[in-house]
């Protein structure tokens, strides 16, 4: 079975949108301090990991619960998420 191809104009538009989004992300990340970028990275990676581990078909928890789970996981894996744990250590 073959799938219909998309019109060239639509493909070009989608490619332009992808390039624009990539540039926006790069600009945003570049604008952050090293510390801010490290924190965003730590939380984003752990959020992704937690999402991949979430049982399929189950409801997703509310934002506050997700924040607590992701933060706890980052704190538990100190060696993998050093930016988050540096703050925790500094507060002790």
N, CA, C and O of each residue as an XYZ file, in Angstrom:
368
protein
N       0.836     -1.178      0.000
C       0.000      0.000      0.000
C       0.883      1.244      0.000
O       1.850      1.324      0.758
N       0.563      2.178     -0.820
C       1.323      3.425     -0.868
C       0.549      4.524     -0.163
O      -0.682      4.538     -0.147
N       1.289      5.423      0.404
C       0.642      6.564      1.049
C       0.713      7.763      0.107
O       1.712      7.954     -0.587
N      -0.338      8.564      0.085
C      -0.309      9.728     -0.799
C       0.765     10.716     -0.352
O       0.976     10.914      0.845
N       1.425     11.320     -1.299
C       2.458     12.292     -0.948
C       1.811     13.645     -0.665
O       0.744     13.967     -1.186
N       2.470     14.406      0.154
C       1.973     15.742      0.497
C       2.378     16.728     -0.590
O       3.407     16.551     -1.241
N       1.577     17.757     -0.785
C       1.933     18.777     -1.775
C       3.269     19.433     -1.423
O       3.591     19.613     -0.249
N       4.027     19.781     -2.434
C       5.357     20.378     -2.233
C       5.281     21.640     -1.388
O       6.152     21.868     -0.549
N       4.265     22.458     -1.590
C       4.135     23.700     -0.821
C       3.952     23.409      0.665
O       4.502     24.117      1.508
N       3.186     22.376      0.987
C       2.984     22.002      2.389
C       4.281     21.469      2.988
O       4.632     21.818      4.115
N       4.983     20.640      2.254
C       6.269     20.123      2.737
C       7.252     21.262      3.000
O       7.960     21.261      4.008
N       7.289     22.225      2.092
C       8.187     23.374      2.272
C       7.793     24.171      3.512
O       8.655     24.592      4.283
N       6.496     24.376      3.702
C       6.016     25.095      4.891
C       6.424     24.355      6.169
O       6.919     24.970      7.114
N       6.217     23.047      6.197
C       6.568     22.258      7.382
C       8.068     22.310      7.663
O       8.476     22.390      8.822
N       8.876     22.268      6.634
C      10.328     22.369      6.809
C      10.708     23.745      7.371
O      11.579     23.848      8.235
N      10.055     24.791      6.879
C      10.328     26.144      7.381
C       9.931     26.268      8.852
O      10.656     26.871      9.643
N       8.778     25.698      9.218
C       8.333     25.745     10.617
C       9.308     24.991     11.515
O       9.628     25.453     12.610
N       9.779     23.836     11.057
C      10.761     23.073     11.837
C      12.034     23.891     12.041
O      12.583     23.920     13.142
N      12.499     24.546     10.998
C      13.715     25.362     11.091
C      13.498     26.546     12.029
O      14.383     26.894     12.811
N      12.321     27.163     11.951
C      12.012     28.295     12.833
C      11.989     27.856     14.289
O      12.552     28.524     15.156
N      11.330     26.721     14.555
C      11.279     26.217     15.933
C      12.672     25.885     16.454
O      12.999     26.203     17.598
N      13.482     25.257     15.637
C      14.841     24.911     16.045
C      15.646     26.162     16.356
O      16.411     26.177     17.320
N      15.490     27.206     15.562
C      16.199     28.469     15.813
C      15.702     29.120     17.097
O      16.502     29.667     17.856
N      14.395     29.072     17.354
C      13.848     29.641     18.587
C      14.389     28.915     19.814
O      14.735     29.545     20.813
N      14.458     27.605     19.736
C      14.993     26.818     20.857
C      16.460     27.152     21.075
O      16.885     27.370     22.209
N      17.230     27.194     20.006
C      18.658     27.510     20.120
C      18.855     28.908     20.704
O      19.717     29.103     21.562
N      18.070     29.875     20.251
C      18.175     31.241     20.779
C      17.838     31.282     22.262
O      18.521     31.944     23.043
N      16.783     30.572     22.646
C      16.385     30.557     24.052
C      17.473     29.929     24.917
O      17.869     30.497     25.935
N      17.949     28.764     24.512
C      18.970     28.083     25.314
C      20.257     28.892     25.390
O      20.923     28.899     26.425
N      20.607     29.565     24.318
C      21.804     30.417     24.309
C      21.649     31.597     25.260
O      22.630     32.074     25.830
N      20.415     32.067     25.430
C      20.179     33.227     26.290
C      20.289     32.903     27.776
O      20.399     33.810     28.601
N      20.259     31.623     28.120
C      20.319     31.215     29.523
C      21.750     31.234     30.043
O      22.713     31.094     29.289
N      21.856     31.409     31.346
C      23.165     31.257     31.968
C      23.511     29.769     31.980
O      22.644     28.922     31.764
N      24.765     29.460     32.231
C      25.161     28.051     32.299
C      24.353     27.306     33.352
O      23.941     26.166     33.136
N      24.129     27.949     34.487
C      23.370     27.325     35.579
C      21.918     27.086     35.162
O      21.376     26.003     35.383
N      21.293     28.095     34.560
C      19.902     27.943     34.116
C      19.774     26.828     33.078
O      18.850     26.017     33.134
N      20.707     26.800     32.138
C      20.684     25.785     31.090
C      20.850     24.392     31.699
O      20.193     23.446     31.264
N      21.719     24.258     32.699
C      21.921     22.966     33.348
C      20.657     22.521     34.079
O      20.304     21.343     34.044
N      19.982     23.447     34.734
C      18.733     23.109     35.428
C      17.651     22.683     34.444
O      16.959     21.688     34.660
N      17.512     23.445     33.364
C      16.523     23.086     32.340
C      16.831     21.700     31.797
O      15.929     20.882     31.620
N      18.095     21.439     31.534
C      18.496     20.135     31.004
C      18.146     19.015     31.974
O      17.528     18.022     31.588
N      18.542     19.175     33.235
C      18.278     18.136     34.227
C      16.789     17.818     34.314
O      16.393     16.654     34.252
N      15.971     18.848     34.458
C      14.539     18.621     34.597
C      13.909     18.095     33.309
O      13.024     17.241     33.358
N      14.353     18.592     32.172
C      13.790     18.122     30.898
C      14.106     16.649     30.665
O      13.236     15.882     30.254
N      15.334     16.261     30.923
C      15.723     14.862     30.708
C      14.958     13.949     31.646
O      14.438     12.920     31.214
N      14.878     14.301     32.920
C      14.161     13.446     33.859
C      12.667     13.437     33.549
O      12.018     12.402     33.701
N      12.116     14.556     33.122
C      10.710     14.584     32.723
C      10.455     13.636     31.568
O       9.448     12.928     31.541
N      11.366     13.629     30.622
C      11.260     12.719     29.477
C      11.346     11.265     29.942
O      10.562     10.420     29.508
N      12.293     10.982     30.815
C      12.459      9.617     31.326
C      11.193      9.172     32.048
O      10.707      8.063     31.825
N      10.658     10.028     32.912
C       9.444      9.674     33.655
C       8.271      9.450     32.698
O       7.467      8.540     32.900
N       8.176     10.276     31.663
C       7.112     10.114     30.687
C       7.214      8.803     29.936
O       6.203      8.154     29.667
N       8.436      8.410     29.596
C       8.632      7.136     28.890
C       8.290      5.949     29.783
O       7.886      4.894     29.293
N       8.454      6.121     31.097
C       8.178      5.038     32.028
C       6.695      4.970     32.424
O       6.259      3.982     33.015
N       5.926      6.007     32.103
C       4.518      6.066     32.511
C       3.725      4.945     31.834
O       3.825      4.762     30.620
N       2.948      4.205     32.602
C       2.183      3.099     32.030
C       1.194      3.583     30.961
O       0.420      4.515     31.184
N       1.239      2.945     29.829
C       0.358      3.314     28.726
C      -1.095      3.086     29.125
O      -1.439      2.059     29.709
N      -1.929      4.050     28.803
C      -3.349      3.927     29.096
C      -3.764      4.520     30.429
O      -4.954      4.724     30.668
N      -2.803      4.802     31.305
C      -3.137      5.417     32.594
C      -3.190      6.931     32.443
O      -2.501      7.511     31.604
N      -4.017      7.558     33.267
C      -4.106      9.014     33.239
C      -2.781      9.621     33.677
O      -2.063      9.065     34.507
N      -2.479     10.770     33.100
C      -1.268     11.473     33.499
C      -1.575     12.337     34.712
O      -2.656     12.918     34.801
N      -0.639     12.426     35.643
C      -0.875     13.228     36.843
C      -0.870     14.718     36.531
O      -0.424     15.143     35.465
N      -1.367     15.493     37.468
C      -1.379     16.950     37.326
C       0.043     17.492     37.383
O       0.965     16.806     37.824
N       0.207     18.740     36.929
C       1.534     19.370     36.855
C       2.276     19.321     38.180
O       3.472     19.028     38.207
N       1.583     19.607     39.286
C       2.259     19.639     40.588
C       2.796     18.255     40.954
O       3.871     18.141     41.543
N       2.058     17.216     40.611
C       2.525     15.858     40.895
C       3.712     15.510     40.004
O       4.667     14.877     40.455
N       3.652     15.920     38.748
C       4.769     15.673     37.827
C       6.022     16.378     38.334
O       7.106     15.796     38.341
N       5.870     17.631     38.756
C       7.012     18.389     39.280
C       7.626     17.671     40.479
O       8.849     17.578     40.584
N       6.797     17.168     41.373
C       7.304     16.464     42.557
C       8.026     15.171     42.172
O       9.091     14.870     42.712
N       7.455     14.413     41.247
C       8.073     13.147     40.825
C       9.411     13.409     40.136
O      10.405     12.744     40.426
N       9.431     14.378     39.227
C      10.657     14.674     38.476
C      11.737     15.214     39.416
O      12.898     14.817     39.321
N      11.355     16.114     40.320
C      12.329     16.662     41.270
C      12.890     15.562     42.162
O      14.099     15.492     42.379
N      12.019     14.706     42.677
C      12.472     13.601     43.526
C      13.418     12.667     42.791
O      14.417     12.214     43.350
N      13.099     12.382     41.540
C      13.961     11.496     40.747
C      15.317     12.147     40.495
O      16.347     11.476     40.562
N      15.325     13.451     40.204
C      16.602     14.153     40.005
C      17.435     14.127     41.281
O      18.646     13.907     41.232
N      16.784     14.351     42.426
C      17.511     14.352     43.695
C      18.033     12.957     44.034
O      19.093     12.820     44.644
N      17.300     11.940     43.646
C      17.709     10.567     43.931
C      18.925     10.143     43.099
O      19.767      9.383     43.576
N      19.015     10.625     41.874
C      20.118     10.267     40.981
C      21.114     11.427     40.918
O      21.262     12.088     39.891
N      21.785     11.650     42.036
C      22.675     12.805     42.193
C      23.733     12.922     41.101
O      24.011     14.019     40.618
N      24.310     11.815     40.721
C      25.405     11.857     39.747
C      24.914     12.196     38.336
O      25.680     12.721     37.529
N      23.670     11.908     38.037
C      23.140     12.169     36.695
C      22.552     13.574     36.538
O      22.440     14.079     35.421
N      22.178     14.204     37.653
C      21.517     15.507     37.615
C      22.216     16.480     38.568
O      21.640     16.899     39.572
N      23.459     16.831     38.244
C      24.280     17.615     39.161
C      23.779     19.036     39.394
O      23.986     19.572     40.483
N      23.136     19.662     38.433
C      22.684     21.046     38.628
C      21.602     21.118     39.699
O      21.629     22.001     40.556
N      20.669     20.210     39.649
C      19.606     20.188     40.655
C      20.198     19.871     42.029
O      19.836     20.494     43.027
N      21.093     18.915     42.072
C      21.666     18.520     43.354
C      22.628     19.535     43.926
O      22.835     19.568     45.139
N      23.218     20.360     43.091
C      24.079     21.433     43.600
C      23.253     22.411     44.435
O      23.722     22.905     45.460
N      22.044     22.684     44.002
C      21.168     23.581     44.768
C      20.781     22.925     46.074
O      20.788     23.566     47.124
N      20.445     21.647     46.013
C      20.072     20.913     47.219
C      21.211     20.913     48.230
O      20.991     21.133     49.421
N      22.426     20.664     47.752
C      23.599     20.653     48.637
C      23.850     22.047     49.238
O      24.190     22.166     50.415
N      23.683     23.074     48.442
C      23.926     24.440     48.917
C      22.918     24.856     49.980
O      23.216     25.712     50.812
N      21.749     24.272     49.962
C      20.704     24.632     50.933
C      20.878     23.905     52.254
O      20.187     24.225     53.221
N      21.759     22.958     52.322
C      21.968     22.200     53.581
C      22.823     22.964     54.533
O      23.101     22.486     55.633
